């Protein structure tokens, strides 16, 4: 393989990799959009720290449907699951 052909092939591979990593498929990005949904997590199934500062890690919710605990859900589905995207009053 000549150096010129090899160089072009390398550039094509780099361009393809960059288009994939730059989010080449907007539909796929929209399909994975997430939002925090408060009040739907079951005990021990929250996704991260309590917004009230009572704990600092996932999986530490003490009760079901605590309005200060949250889970990530597909964007636009929070209300359908009985939760809210609004942060509770007094959140830190």
C-alpha positions in Angstrom: 0.0 0.0 0.0 1.4 3.4 -0.9 2.0 6.1 1.7 -0.6 8.3 0.0 -3.3 5.6 0.2 -2.4 4.7 3.7 -2.6 8.4 4.7 -6.1 8.8 3.2 -7.3 5.6 4.9 -6.0 6.9 8.2 -7.8 10.2 7.8 -11.1 8.4 6.8 -10.9 6.3 10.0 -10.2 9.3 12.2 -13.1 11.3 10.6 -15.5 8.4 11.1 -14.5 8.0 14.8 -14.9 11.8 15.4 -18.4 11.8 13.8 -19.5 8.9 16.1 -18.0 10.4 19.3 -19.5 13.9 18.4 -23.0 12.4 18.6 -23.6 11.7 15.0 -27.1 10.5 15.6 -29.3 13.2 17.2 -32.3 10.8 17.4 -30.2 8.5 19.6 -29.2 11.4 21.8 -32.8 12.5 22.3 -33.8 9.0 23.1 -31.4 8.8 26.0 -32.2 12.3 27.5 -32.8 11.9 31.2 -34.2 14.1 34.0 -34.3 13.9 37.8 -37.7 12.8 39.0 -38.4 13.4 42.7 -40.8 11.3 44.8 -40.7 8.0 42.8 -37.7 6.2 44.3 -38.4 3.1 46.4 -36.3 2.6 49.6 -32.8 1.8 48.7 -33.3 2.5 44.9 -32.5 6.3 44.7 -30.0 7.3 42.0 -27.9 9.7 44.1 -27.6 11.9 47.2 -30.7 13.3 49.0 -31.3 16.9 48.0 -31.8 17.6 51.7 -28.3 16.4 52.7 -29.4 13.5 54.8 -27.1 11.1 52.8 -24.6 11.4 50.0 -24.9 8.3 47.9 -27.2 6.2 45.7 -29.2 3.4 47.3 -29.6 5.0 50.7 -33.2 6.2 50.6 -34.9 5.1 53.8 -38.6 5.0 52.6 -40.6 4.6 49.4 -41.7 7.7 47.5 -39.8 10.2 49.6 -40.2 13.6 47.9 -36.5 14.4 48.6 -35.2 11.4 46.8 -34.9 11.1 43.1 -34.2 8.7 40.1 -33.2 9.5 36.6 -36.1 8.8 34.1 -36.5 9.3 30.4 -37.2 13.0 29.7 -40.9 13.8 29.7 -42.0 10.7 31.7 -41.7 11.9 35.3 -45.2 13.1 35.8 -46.6 9.9 34.2 -44.8 7.9 37.0 -46.3 10.1 39.7 -43.2 12.2 40.4 -42.2 15.8 39.9 -39.1 17.5 38.3 -39.4 20.4 40.8 -36.9 20.4 43.6 -38.5 20.1 47.0 -38.6 23.2 49.2 -35.6 23.5 51.5 -33.3 21.5 49.1 -29.6 22.2 49.4 
